[in-house]
């Protein structure tokens, strides 16, 4: 099983360069980074985990800039977003960012996407909350038109692009209905999400990794109903607090990658966490 990590990198934590070097030297498989552009002070949306929203949510580094630094000082470490709030991005700009990072890293990018929980943050980006999932799917389709081998136009419900020259292209080739970087969708288990994963993605990024015994068979059914190759489905439990029993359970479910949560802290504390996680490598 590949053991990757995620962390809220901020202006007060270990740096992307230092962390990436340590991860690769120690044999970890990857680094995934979350994003929040800003956290409105007047937010009324409750923090999904309950209680007060941790301060790091309002201090996160831009994941593509930070992962670019990580790519420059590593050769094998996979680089992921967990998650890119796709509805909050201009899709033409995001297509360029993702393709550039994938190209410069030699195809190491995983584009983890999701639709967010913070209504006020999304509203400042002009996102109508009730349509955010449809908007996200539309933007992903537009991005894939720009990633196509030949100039391809796209006309969607929320946006369009003319047939264009758009380089660089992502390294990974098309597989089934999916093109571009490896793409995982985050979100709570349910038929709508699973249908979207089967249509638009390489797999699922379930935060916390709970309840997979019940949900993974349902996802597999939706995947096969959509005509996808059962062997290609990827389930990557995300932001996991590990234990030997938990990882063994994931392996029994066919999981071959898990993303462990690191503390949003300075160098010394993060390196101690990596020392502790080394037992799972």
C-alpha atoms as an extended CHARMM CRD file, in Angstrom:
* protein
*
       281  EXT
         1         1  UNK       CA              0.0000000000        0.0000000000        0.0000000000  PROA      1               0.0000000000
         2         2  UNK       CA              1.2920000000        3.4450000000       -0.9390000000  PROA      2               0.0000000000
         3         3  UNK       CA              1.4120000000        5.8210000000        2.0240000000  PROA      3               0.0000000000
         4         4  UNK       CA              0.9440000000        9.4850000000        1.0990000000  PROA      4               0.0000000000
         5         5  UNK       CA              0.3850000000       12.4910000000        3.3370000000  PROA      5               0.0000000000
         6         6  UNK       CA             -1.6550000000       15.6690000000        3.5270000000  PROA      6               0.0000000000
         7         7  UNK       CA             -1.1230000000       18.8260000000        5.5270000000  PROA      7               0.0000000000
         8         8  UNK       CA             -2.5040000000       22.3290000000        5.8240000000  PROA      8               0.0000000000
         9         9  UNK       CA              0.6360000000       24.1670000000        4.7440000000  PROA      9               0.0000000000
        10        10  UNK       CA              0.4840000000       27.7860000000        5.8930000000  PROA      10              0.0000000000
        11        11  UNK       CA              2.7220000000       30.7910000000        6.3610000000  PROA      11              0.0000000000
        12        12  UNK       CA              3.6280000000       29.3600000000        9.7900000000  PROA      12              0.0000000000
        13        13  UNK       CA              4.3020000000       25.6770000000        9.0730000000  PROA      13              0.0000000000
        14        14  UNK       CA              7.1260000000       23.6270000000        7.6530000000  PROA      14              0.0000000000
        15        15  UNK       CA              7.8880000000       24.7730000000        4.1050000000  PROA      15              0.0000000000
        16        16  UNK       CA              6.8320000000       22.8300000000        0.9830000000  PROA      16              0.0000000000
        17        17  UNK       CA             10.4690000000       22.3550000000       -0.0520000000  PROA      17              0.0000000000
        18        18  UNK       CA             11.5920000000       20.9490000000        3.2990000000  PROA      18              0.0000000000
        19        19  UNK       CA              8.5730000000       18.6710000000        3.6170000000  PROA      19              0.0000000000
        20        20  UNK       CA              8.7590000000       17.3490000000        0.0590000000  PROA      20              0.0000000000
        21        21  UNK       CA             12.4330000000       16.4560000000        0.4100000000  PROA      21              0.0000000000
        22        22  UNK       CA             11.7930000000       14.6680000000        3.7020000000  PROA      22              0.0000000000
        23        23  UNK       CA              8.8450000000       12.7290000000        2.2830000000  PROA      23              0.0000000000
        24        24  UNK       CA             10.7760000000       11.4800000000       -0.7290000000  PROA      24              0.0000000000
        25        25  UNK       CA             13.8890000000       10.6140000000        1.2650000000  PROA      25              0.0000000000
        26        26  UNK       CA             11.8300000000        8.6390000000        3.7860000000  PROA      26              0.0000000000
        27        27  UNK       CA              9.9120000000        6.7000000000        1.1310000000  PROA      27              0.0000000000
        28        28  UNK       CA              6.4570000000        8.2660000000        1.3700000000  PROA      28              0.0000000000
        29        29  UNK       CA              4.4300000000        8.0900000000       -1.8360000000  PROA      29              0.0000000000
        30        30  UNK       CA              2.9470000000       11.5490000000       -2.1070000000  PROA      30              0.0000000000
        31        31  UNK       CA              1.9450000000       14.9610000000       -0.8150000000  PROA      31              0.0000000000
        32        32  UNK       CA             -1.6260000000       16.2640000000       -1.1300000000  PROA      32              0.0000000000
        33        33  UNK       CA             -2.5490000000       19.8510000000       -0.2860000000  PROA      33              0.0000000000
        34        34  UNK       CA             -5.9490000000       21.4120000000        0.4700000000  PROA      34              0.0000000000
        35        35  UNK       CA             -7.1070000000       24.8640000000       -0.5440000000  PROA      35              0.0000000000
        36        36  UNK       CA             -9.1790000000       27.7200000000        0.7730000000  PROA      36              0.0000000000
        37        37  UNK       CA             -8.7490000000       31.0730000000       -0.9170000000  PROA      37              0.0000000000
        38        38  UNK       CA            -10.1130000000       32.9270000000        2.1160000000  PROA      38              0.0000000000
        39        39  UNK       CA            -12.4530000000       32.4340000000        5.0670000000  PROA      39              0.0000000000
        40        40  UNK       CA            -15.0200000000       35.2460000000        5.4480000000  PROA      40              0.0000000000
        41        41  UNK       CA            -15.1430000000       36.5310000000        9.0170000000  PROA      41              0.0000000000
        42        42  UNK       CA            -18.9400000000       36.7610000000        8.8040000000  PROA      42              0.0000000000
        43        43  UNK       CA            -19.2120000000       33.0650000000        7.9600000000  PROA      43              0.0000000000
        44        44  UNK       CA            -22.4290000000       31.4280000000        9.1170000000  PROA      44              0.0000000000
        45        45  UNK       CA            -21.7120000000       28.0070000000        7.5910000000  PROA      45              0.0000000000
        46        46  UNK       CA            -20.7940000000       25.6140000000       10.4290000000  PROA      46              0.0000000000
        47        47  UNK       CA            -17.4720000000       23.8140000000       10.3700000000  PROA      47              0.0000000000
        48        48  UNK       CA            -18.3280000000       20.2580000000        9.2090000000  PROA      48              0.0000000000
        49        49  UNK       CA            -16.2230000000       18.6200000000       11.9180000000  PROA      49              0.0000000000
        50        50  UNK       CA            -17.9560000000       20.6560000000       14.6320000000  PROA      50              0.0000000000
        51        51  UNK       CA            -16.6490000000       23.2890000000       17.0160000000  PROA      51              0.0000000000
        52        52  UNK       CA            -14.4990000000       26.2500000000       16.0380000000  PROA      52              0.0000000000
        53        53  UNK       CA            -12.9100000000       26.3750000000       12.6170000000  PROA      53              0.0000000000
        54        54  UNK       CA             -9.1320000000       25.8060000000       13.0140000000  PROA      54              0.0000000000
        55        55  UNK       CA             -7.0260000000       28.8580000000       12.1910000000  PROA      55              0.0000000000
        56        56  UNK       CA             -5.0930000000       27.0850000000        9.4310000000  PROA      56              0.0000000000
        57        57  UNK       CA             -8.1430000000       27.1370000000        7.1600000000  PROA      57              0.0000000000
        58        58  UNK       CA             -7.6790000000       30.8660000000        6.6730000000  PROA      58              0.0000000000
        59        59  UNK       CA             -3.9080000000       30.6380000000        6.1950000000  PROA      59              0.0000000000
        60        60  UNK       CA             -3.4410000000       27.9020000000        3.5820000000  PROA      60              0.0000000000
        61        61  UNK       CA             -0.8270000000       28.3300000000        0.8930000000  PROA      61              0.0000000000
        62        62  UNK       CA             -1.9440000000       28.1880000000       -2.7230000000  PROA      62              0.0000000000
        63        63  UNK       CA             -1.6630000000       24.4510000000       -3.4640000000  PROA      63              0.0000000000
        64        64  UNK       CA             -0.4210000000       24.7660000000       -7.0410000000  PROA      64              0.0000000000
        65        65  UNK       CA              2.3640000000       27.1870000000       -6.0950000000  PROA      65              0.0000000000
        66        66  UNK       CA              3.3790000000       25.0180000000       -3.1220000000  PROA      66              0.0000000000
        67        67  UNK       CA              3.2490000000       21.8000000000       -5.1690000000  PROA      67              0.0000000000
        68        68  UNK       CA              5.3390000000       23.4720000000       -7.8610000000  PROA      68              0.0000000000
        69        69  UNK       CA              8.0490000000       24.0240000000       -5.2480000000  PROA      69              0.0000000000
        70        70  UNK       CA              7.6860000000       20.4160000000       -4.1230000000  PROA      70              0.0000000000
        71        71  UNK       CA              7.9900000000       19.1630000000       -7.7090000000  PROA      71              0.0000000000
        72        72  UNK       CA             11.1950000000       21.1230000000       -8.2560000000  PROA      72              0.0000000000
        73        73  UNK       CA             13.0600000000       19.3890000000       -5.4100000000  PROA      73              0.0000000000
        74        74  UNK       CA             11.7840000000       15.8080000000       -5.8950000000  PROA      74              0.0000000000
        75        75  UNK       CA             11.7880000000       13.1830000000       -8.6300000000  PROA      75              0.0000000000
        76        76  UNK       CA              9.3170000000       10.4770000000       -7.5440000000  PROA      76              0.0000000000
        77        77  UNK       CA              6.9360000000       12.0490000000       -5.0240000000  PROA      77              0.0000000000
        78        78  UNK       CA              3.3640000000       12.1980000000       -6.2880000000  PROA      78              0.0000000000
        79        79  UNK       CA              1.7200000000       15.6190000000       -5.9940000000  PROA      79              0.0000000000
        80        80  UNK       CA             -1.9630000000       16.0690000000       -5.3170000000  PROA      80              0.0000000000
        81        81  UNK       CA             -4.6480000000       18.5560000000       -4.4470000000  PROA      81              0.0000000000
        82        82  UNK       CA             -7.0190000000       17.5050000000       -1.7470000000  PROA      82              0.0000000000
        83        83  UNK       CA             -9.1110000000       19.2060000000       -2.6920000000  PROA      83              0.0000000000
        84        84  UNK       CA             -9.2830000000       21.8070000000       -5.4450000000  PROA      84              0.0000000000
        85        85  UNK       CA            -12.5700000000       23.6790000000       -5.0530000000  PROA      85              0.0000000000
        86        86  UNK       CA            -13.2530000000       23.4870000000       -8.7490000000  PROA      86              0.0000000000
        87        87  UNK       CA            -16.3790000000       25.6640000000       -8.8280000000  PROA      87              0.0000000000
        88        88  UNK       CA            -14.3550000000       28.5630000000       -7.4010000000  PROA      88              0.0000000000
        89        89  UNK       CA            -11.8420000000       28.5930000000      -10.2850000000  PROA      89              0.0000000000
        90        90  UNK       CA            -11.8200000000       30.0330000000      -13.7760000000  PROA      90              0.0000000000
        91        91  UNK       CA            -11.6120000000       26.7410000000      -15.7340000000  PROA      91              0.0000000000
        92        92  UNK       CA             -9.3040000000       28.0860000000      -18.4460000000  PROA      92              0.0000000000
        93        93  UNK       CA             -6.7980000000       29.2620000000      -15.8470000000  PROA      93              0.0000000000
        94        94  UNK       CA             -7.1340000000       26.0610000000      -13.8250000000  PROA      94              0.0000000000
        95        95  UNK       CA             -6.6050000000       23.9120000000      -16.9240000000  PROA      95              0.0000000000
        96        96  UNK       CA             -3.3550000000       25.7610000000      -17.5910000000  PROA      96              0.0000000000
        97        97  UNK       CA             -2.1640000000       25.4810000000      -13.9630000000  PROA      97              0.0000000000
        98        98  UNK       CA             -2.8790000000       21.7600000000      -13.7220000000  PROA      98              0.0000000000
        99        99  UNK       CA             -1.4020000000       20.9040000000      -17.1070000000  PROA      99              0.0000000000
       100       100  UNK       CA              1.7320000000       22.9450000000      -16.3850000000  PROA      100             0.0000000000
       101       101  UNK       CA              2.3240000000       21.2790000000      -13.0250000000  PROA      101             0.0000000000
       102       102  UNK       CA              1.6890000000       17.8320000000      -14.5010000000  PROA      102             0.0000000000
       103       103  UNK       CA              4.0480000000       18.5470000000      -17.4080000000  PROA      103             0.0000000000
       104       104  UNK       CA              6.8690000000       19.9590000000      -15.2920000000  PROA      104             0.0000000000
       105       105  UNK       CA              6.6210000000       17.1360000000      -12.7430000000  PROA      105             0.0000000000
       106       106  UNK       CA              6.6560000000       14.3850000000      -15.3680000000  PROA      106             0.0000000000
       107       107  UNK       CA              3.0400000000       13.3460000000      -14.8630000000  PROA      107             0.0000000000
       108       108  UNK       CA              3.0100000000       13.2370000000      -11.0750000000  PROA      108             0.0000000000
       109       109  UNK       CA             -0.1570000000       15.2880000000      -10.5020000000  PROA      109             0.0000000000
       110       110  UNK       CA             -3.3470000000       13.9660000000       -8.9570000000  PROA      110             0.0000000000
       111       111  UNK       CA             -6.1640000000       16.4920000000       -9.2950000000  PROA      111             0.0000000000
       112       112  UNK       CA             -8.3890000000       15.9440000000       -6.3020000000  PROA      112             0.0000000000
       113       113  UNK       CA            -11.5400000000       18.0000000000       -6.7600000000  PROA      113             0.0000000000
       114       114  UNK       CA            -14.5730000000       18.7660000000       -4.6570000000  PROA      114             0.0000000000
       115       115  UNK       CA            -17.3800000000       21.2300000000       -4.1960000000  PROA      115             0.0000000000
       116       116  UNK       CA            -16.7340000000       22.7170000000       -0.7740000000  PROA      116             0.0000000000
       117       117  UNK       CA            -18.6750000000       23.3250000000        2.3910000000  PROA      117             0.0000000000
       118       118  UNK       CA            -18.2420000000       27.0670000000        2.9890000000  PROA      118             0.0000000000
       119       119  UNK       CA            -21.2030000000       28.9000000000        1.4410000000  PROA      119             0.0000000000
       120       120  UNK       CA            -19.7590000000       32.3570000000        2.0530000000  PROA      120             0.0000000000
       121       121  UNK       CA            -16.3740000000       31.5460000000        0.5240000000  PROA      121             0.0000000000
       122       122  UNK       CA            -18.0550000000       30.1820000000       -2.5960000000  PROA      122             0.0000000000
       123       123  UNK       CA            -20.4080000000       33.1590000000       -2.8350000000  PROA      123             0.0000000000
       124       124  UNK       CA            -17.4620000000       35.5480000000       -2.9810000000  PROA      124             0.0000000000
       125       125  UNK       CA            -16.3670000000       33.6290000000       -6.0790000000  PROA      125             0.0000000000
       126       126  UNK       CA            -19.7820000000       34.1380000000       -7.6470000000  PROA      126             0.0000000000
       127       127  UNK       CA            -20.8740000000       30.5380000000       -7.0410000000  PROA      127             0.0000000000
       128       128  UNK       CA            -24.5790000000       29.8500000000       -6.5950000000  PROA      128             0.0000000000
       129       129  UNK       CA            -24.5590000000       27.1740000000       -3.9010000000  PROA      129             0.0000000000
       130       130  UNK       CA            -27.3790000000       25.0590000000       -5.2850000000  PROA      130             0.0000000000
       131       131  UNK       CA            -25.6640000000       24.6640000000       -8.6590000000  PROA      131             0.0000000000
       132       132  UNK       CA            -22.0750000000       24.2080000000       -7.4880000000  PROA      132             0.0000000000
       133       133  UNK       CA            -21.8690000000       20.5030000000       -8.3890000000  PROA      133             0.0000000000
       134       134  UNK       CA            -23.2390000000       21.0180000000      -11.8890000000  PROA      134             0.0000000000
       135       135  UNK       CA            -20.9250000000       24.0110000000      -12.2590000000  PROA      135             0.0000000000
       136       136  UNK       CA            -17.9410000000       21.9220000000      -11.1760000000  PROA      136             0.0000000000
       137       137  UNK       CA            -18.7180000000       19.1800000000      -13.6780000000  PROA      137             0.0000000000
       138       138  UNK       CA            -19.1580000000       21.7480000000      -16.4240000000  PROA      138             0.0000000000
       139       139  UNK       CA            -15.8060000000       23.3490000000      -15.6240000000  PROA      139             0.0000000000
       140       140  UNK       CA            -14.0530000000       19.9850000000      -15.6340000000  PROA      140             0.0000000000
       141       141  UNK       CA            -15.4900000000       19.2190000000      -19.0690000000  PROA      141             0.0000000000
       142       142  UNK       CA            -14.2800000000       22.5840000000      -20.3580000000  PROA      142             0.0000000000
       143       143  UNK       CA            -10.8040000000       21.9070000000      -18.9870000000  PROA      143             0.0000000000
       144       144  UNK       CA            -10.7100000000       18.5650000000      -20.7640000000  PROA      144             0.0000000000
       145       145  UNK       CA            -11.5550000000       20.2720000000      -24.0510000000  PROA      145             0.0000000000
       146       146  UNK       CA             -8.4100000000       22.3740000000      -23.5910000000  PROA      146             0.0000000000
       147       147  UNK       CA             -6.3850000000       19.2640000000      -22.7260000000  PROA      147             0.0000000000
       148       148  UNK       CA             -7.5150000000       17.4140000000      -25.8820000000  PROA      148             0.0000000000
       149       149  UNK       CA             -4.8580000000       16.4750000000      -28.4140000000  PROA      149             0.0000000000
       150       150  UNK       CA             -6.5570000000       18.5140000000      -31.1360000000  PROA      150             0.0000000000
       151       151  UNK       CA             -8.1780000000       21.9600000000      -30.7650000000  PROA      151             0.0000000000
       152       152  UNK       CA            -11.6180000000       21.2270000000      -29.3230000000  PROA      152             0.0000000000
       153       153  UNK       CA            -14.4610000000       23.6150000000      -28.5610000000  PROA      153             0.0000000000
       154       154  UNK       CA            -16.8150000000       23.2550000000      -25.6130000000  PROA      154             0.0000000000
       155       155  UNK       CA            -20.2470000000       24.7590000000      -25.0160000000  PROA      155             0.0000000000
       156       156  UNK       CA            -21.6700000000       24.0720000000      -21.5750000000  PROA      156             0.0000000000
       157       157  UNK       CA            -24.3980000000       25.2860000000      -19.2920000000  PROA      157             0.0000000000
       158       158  UNK       CA            -22.0580000000       27.5930000000      -17.3900000000  PROA      158             0.0000000000
       159       159  UNK       CA            -19.1800000000       28.2890000000      -19.7580000000  PROA      159             0.0000000000
       160       160  UNK       CA            -17.6590000000       27.7780000000      -23.1570000000  PROA      160             0.0000000000
       161       161  UNK       CA            -14.3400000000       27.8630000000      -24.9360000000  PROA      161             0.0000000000
       162       162  UNK       CA            -13.4390000000       28.0990000000      -28.5950000000  PROA      162             0.0000000000
       163       163  UNK       CA            -11.3190000000       25.4150000000      -30.2430000000  PROA      163             0.0000000000
       164       164  UNK       CA             -7.8760000000       26.5560000000      -29.1070000000  PROA      164             0.0000000000
       165       165  UNK       CA             -4.1750000000       25.8530000000      -29.0510000000  PROA      165             0.0000000000
       166       166  UNK       CA             -3.5030000000       25.1180000000      -25.3870000000  PROA      166             0.0000000000
       167       167  UNK       CA             -0.1980000000       23.7000000000      -24.2330000000  PROA      167             0.0000000000
       168       168  UNK       CA              1.3590000000       22.0250000000      -22.3500000000  PROA      168             0.0000000000
       169       169  UNK       CA             -0.8410000000       18.9560000000      -22.2930000000  PROA      169             0.0000000000
       170       170  UNK       CA             -1.1520000000       16.7180000000      -19.2240000000  PROA      170             0.0000000000
       171       171  UNK       CA              1.1300000000       13.6940000000      -19.4010000000  PROA      171             0.0000000000
       172       172  UNK       CA             -1.4140000000       10.9530000000      -18.7110000000  PROA      172             0.0000000000
       173       173  UNK       CA             -3.4050000000        9.7330000000      -21.6930000000  PROA      173             0.0000000000
       174       174  UNK       CA             -7.1680000000        9.2440000000      -21.8440000000  PROA      174             0.0000000000
       175       175  UNK       CA             -8.6630000000        6.2310000000      -20.0520000000  PROA      175             0.0000000000
       176       176  UNK       CA            -12.3080000000        5.5570000000      -20.7240000000  PROA      176             0.0000000000
       177       177  UNK       CA            -14.2640000000        8.8240000000      -20.5140000000  PROA      177             0.0000000000
       178       178  UNK       CA            -11.5410000000       10.5090000000      -18.4280000000  PROA      178             0.0000000000
       179       179  UNK       CA             -8.5950000000       12.5560000000      -19.6830000000  PROA      179             0.0000000000
       180       180  UNK       CA             -6.0140000000       14.8030000000      -18.0890000000  PROA      180             0.0000000000
       181       181  UNK       CA             -4.2590000000       14.2430000000      -14.7700000000  PROA      181             0.0000000000
       182       182  UNK       CA             -5.3850000000       11.4640000000      -12.4830000000  PROA      182             0.0000000000
       183       183  UNK       CA             -8.6460000000       12.8290000000      -11.0980000000  PROA      183             0.0000000000
       184       184  UNK       CA            -10.2790000000       11.8980000000       -7.7970000000  PROA      184             0.0000000000
       185       185  UNK       CA            -13.5030000000       13.4140000000       -6.4680000000  PROA      185             0.0000000000
       186       186  UNK       CA            -14.0310000000       14.0700000000       -2.7700000000  PROA      186             0.0000000000
       187       187  UNK       CA            -17.3740000000       14.1200000000       -1.0070000000  PROA      187             0.0000000000
       188       188  UNK       CA            -19.7930000000       12.1770000000        1.1470000000  PROA      188             0.0000000000
       189       189  UNK       CA            -21.0110000000        8.8010000000       -0.0750000000  PROA      189             0.0000000000
       190       190  UNK       CA            -24.2290000000        8.8350000000       -2.0570000000  PROA      190             0.0000000000
       191       191  UNK       CA            -25.7280000000        7.9040000000       -5.4210000000  PROA      191             0.0000000000
       192       192  UNK       CA            -25.2540000000       11.3590000000       -6.9790000000  PROA      192             0.0000000000
       193       193  UNK       CA            -21.5880000000       11.5140000000       -6.0230000000  PROA      193             0.0000000000
       194       194  UNK       CA            -20.9380000000        7.9460000000       -7.1400000000  PROA      194             0.0000000000
       195       195  UNK       CA            -22.5980000000        8.5610000000      -10.5130000000  PROA      195             0.0000000000
       196       196  UNK       CA            -20.4290000000       11.6390000000      -10.9560000000  PROA      196             0.0000000000
       197       197  UNK       CA            -17.2680000000        9.7180000000      -10.0690000000  PROA      197             0.0000000000
       198       198  UNK       CA            -18.1590000000        6.9930000000      -12.5730000000  PROA      198             0.0000000000
       199       199  UNK       CA            -18.7370000000        9.6280000000      -15.2440000000  PROA      199             0.0000000000
       200       200  UNK       CA            -15.9280000000       12.1190000000      -14.5970000000  PROA      200             0.0000000000
       201       201  UNK       CA            -13.0960000000       10.6310000000      -12.5270000000  PROA      201             0.0000000000
       202       202  UNK       CA            -10.6000000000        7.8770000000      -11.7900000000  PROA      202             0.0000000000
       203       203  UNK       CA            -11.9670000000        7.3490000000       -8.3050000000  PROA      203             0.0000000000
       204       204  UNK       CA            -13.0280000000        8.6180000000       -4.9150000000  PROA      204             0.0000000000
       205       205  UNK       CA            -11.2030000000       10.5890000000       -2.2030000000  PROA      205             0.0000000000
       206       206  UNK       CA            -13.2780000000        9.8500000000        0.9400000000  PROA      206             0.0000000000
       207       207  UNK       CA            -12.2490000000       12.1540000000        3.7790000000  PROA      207             0.0000000000
       208       208  UNK       CA            -11.5500000000       10.2500000000        6.9790000000  PROA      208             0.0000000000
       209       209  UNK       CA            -12.1020000000        6.8620000000        5.3570000000  PROA      209             0.0000000000
       210       210  UNK       CA            -15.0620000000        5.8420000000        7.5150000000  PROA      210             0.0000000000
       211       211  UNK       CA            -17.8900000000        3.5770000000        6.4220000000  PROA      211             0.0000000000
       212       212  UNK       CA            -16.0690000000        2.1760000000        3.4140000000  PROA      212             0.0000000000
       213       213  UNK       CA            -17.3110000000       -1.3880000000        3.9540000000  PROA      213             0.0000000000
       214       214  UNK       CA            -20.8060000000       -0.2170000000        3.0060000000  PROA      214             0.0000000000
       215       215  UNK       CA            -19.9850000000        2.5170000000        0.5130000000  PROA      215             0.0000000000
       216       216  UNK       CA            -17.2800000000        0.9300000000       -1.6520000000  PROA      216             0.0000000000
       217       217  UNK       CA            -19.5470000000       -1.8510000000       -3.0050000000  PROA      217             0.0000000000
       218       218  UNK       CA            -22.1360000000        0.7910000000       -3.9410000000  PROA      218             0.0000000000
       219       219  UNK       CA            -19.4920000000        2.8290000000       -5.7270000000  PROA      219             0.0000000000
       220       220  UNK       CA            -18.2810000000       -0.2670000000       -7.5620000000  PROA      220             0.0000000000
       221       221  UNK       CA            -21.8400000000       -0.9790000000       -8.6970000000  PROA      221             0.0000000000
       222       222  UNK       CA            -22.2600000000        2.5640000000      -10.0410000000  PROA      222             0.0000000000
       223       223  UNK       CA            -18.8510000000        2.3400000000      -11.7020000000  PROA      223             0.0000000000
       224       224  UNK       CA            -19.6230000000       -0.9260000000      -13.4930000000  PROA      224             0.0000000000
       225       225  UNK       CA            -23.1150000000        0.2720000000      -14.4480000000  PROA      225             0.0000000000
       226       226  UNK       CA            -21.4270000000        3.1830000000      -16.2310000000  PROA      226             0.0000000000
       227       227  UNK       CA            -19.3650000000        0.6910000000      -18.2310000000  PROA      227             0.0000000000
       228       228  UNK       CA            -16.0600000000        1.4430000000      -16.5150000000  PROA      228             0.0000000000
       229       229  UNK       CA            -13.3460000000       -1.1870000000      -16.0840000000  PROA      229             0.0000000000
       230       230  UNK       CA            -13.6370000000       -2.5340000000      -12.5000000000  PROA      230             0.0000000000
       231       231  UNK       CA             -9.8540000000       -2.8200000000      -12.2590000000  PROA      231             0.0000000000
       232       232  UNK       CA             -9.4180000000        0.9250000000      -12.8510000000  PROA      232             0.0000000000
       233       233  UNK       CA            -11.5000000000        2.1870000000       -9.9160000000  PROA      233             0.0000000000
       234       234  UNK       CA             -9.3500000000        3.8830000000       -7.2660000000  PROA      234             0.0000000000
       235       235  UNK       CA            -10.4770000000        4.5790000000       -3.7090000000  PROA      235             0.0000000000
       236       236  UNK       CA             -8.0010000000        6.6920000000       -1.7400000000  PROA      236             0.0000000000
       237       237  UNK       CA             -8.9560000000        7.2900000000        1.9330000000  PROA      237             0.0000000000
       238       238  UNK       CA             -7.9030000000       10.8430000000        2.7580000000  PROA      238             0.0000000000
       239       239  UNK       CA             -6.7890000000       12.6940000000        5.9110000000  PROA      239             0.0000000000
       240       240  UNK       CA             -6.6290000000        9.3970000000        7.8020000000  PROA      240             0.0000000000
       241       241  UNK       CA             -5.3770000000        8.9000000000       11.3610000000  PROA      241             0.0000000000
       242       242  UNK       CA             -3.7020000000        5.5120000000       10.9060000000  PROA      242             0.0000000000
       243       243  UNK       CA             -3.6600000000        2.3010000000       12.8620000000  PROA      243             0.0000000000
       244       244  UNK       CA             -2.4900000000       -1.1470000000       11.7510000000  PROA      244             0.0000000000
       245       245  UNK       CA             -6.0260000000       -2.5060000000       11.8560000000  PROA      245             0.0000000000
       246       246  UNK       CA             -7.4290000000        0.3710000000        9.8330000000  PROA      246             0.0000000000
       247       247  UNK       CA             -4.8720000000       -0.0080000000        7.0560000000  PROA      247             0.0000000000
       248       248  UNK       CA             -5.3810000000       -3.7720000000        6.9640000000  PROA      248             0.0000000000
       249       249  UNK       CA             -9.1230000000       -3.1780000000        6.5920000000  PROA      249             0.0000000000
       250       250  UNK       CA             -8.5020000000       -0.8090000000        3.6750000000  PROA      250             0.0000000000
       251       251  UNK       CA             -6.2770000000       -3.4110000000        2.0140000000  PROA      251             0.0000000000
       252       252  UNK       CA             -9.0730000000       -5.9900000000        2.3130000000  PROA      252             0.0000000000
       253       253  UNK       CA            -11.3300000000       -3.5350000000        0.4360000000  PROA      253             0.0000000000
       254       254  UNK       CA             -8.8320000000       -3.2870000000       -2.4150000000  PROA      254             0.0000000000
       255       255  UNK       CA             -7.3690000000        0.0870000000       -1.4050000000  PROA      255             0.0000000000
       256       256  UNK       CA             -3.7480000000        0.4950000000       -2.5150000000  PROA      256             0.0000000000
       257       257  UNK       CA             -3.1360000000        4.1060000000       -1.4520000000  PROA      257             0.0000000000
       258       258  UNK       CA             -3.9840000000        5.9820000000        1.7320000000  PROA      258             0.0000000000
       259       259  UNK       CA             -3.3160000000        9.6200000000        2.6320000000  PROA      259             0.0000000000
       260       260  UNK       CA             -2.3060000000       10.2560000000        6.2420000000  PROA      260             0.0000000000
       261       261  UNK       CA             -2.9810000000       13.5460000000        8.0270000000  PROA      261             0.0000000000
       262       262  UNK       CA              0.0230000000       15.5590000000        9.2340000000  PROA      262             0.0000000000
       263       263  UNK       CA             -0.2830000000       18.3260000000       11.8310000000  PROA      263             0.0000000000
       264       264  UNK       CA             -0.2900000000       21.9370000000       10.5260000000  PROA      264             0.0000000000
       265       265  UNK       CA              2.8510000000       22.6880000000       12.4680000000  PROA      265             0.0000000000
       266       266  UNK       CA              6.4860000000       23.6810000000       12.3280000000  PROA      266             0.0000000000
       267       267  UNK       CA              9.3290000000       21.5210000000       11.1170000000  PROA      267             0.0000000000
       268       268  UNK       CA             10.1360000000       19.7010000000       14.3490000000  PROA      268             0.0000000000
       269       269  UNK       CA              6.5630000000       18.5530000000       15.0220000000  PROA      269             0.0000000000
       270       270  UNK       CA              5.9320000000       17.4870000000       11.4360000000  PROA      270             0.0000000000
       271       271  UNK       CA              9.1460000000       15.4640000000       11.3160000000  PROA      271             0.0000000000
       272       272  UNK       CA              8.1680000000       13.7040000000       14.5460000000  PROA      272             0.0000000000
       273       273  UNK       CA              4.8570000000       12.7680000000       12.9040000000  PROA      273             0.0000000000
       274       274  UNK       CA              6.7430000000       11.3820000000        9.8940000000  PROA      274             0.0000000000
       275       275  UNK       CA              8.9200000000        9.3440000000       12.2460000000  PROA      275             0.0000000000
       276       276  UNK       CA              5.7700000000        7.8720000000       13.7910000000  PROA      276             0.0000000000
       277       277  UNK       CA              4.1960000000        7.1500000000       10.3850000000  PROA      277             0.0000000000
       278       278  UNK       CA              7.3500000000        5.4100000000        9.1790000000  PROA      278             0.0000000000
       279       279  UNK       CA              6.0430000000        2.2310000000       10.8420000000  PROA      279             0.0000000000
       280       280  UNK       CA              3.3860000000        2.0240000000        8.1110000000  PROA      280             0.0000000000
       281       281  UNK       CA              5.7700000000        2.2440000000        5.1620000000  PROA      281             0.0000000000
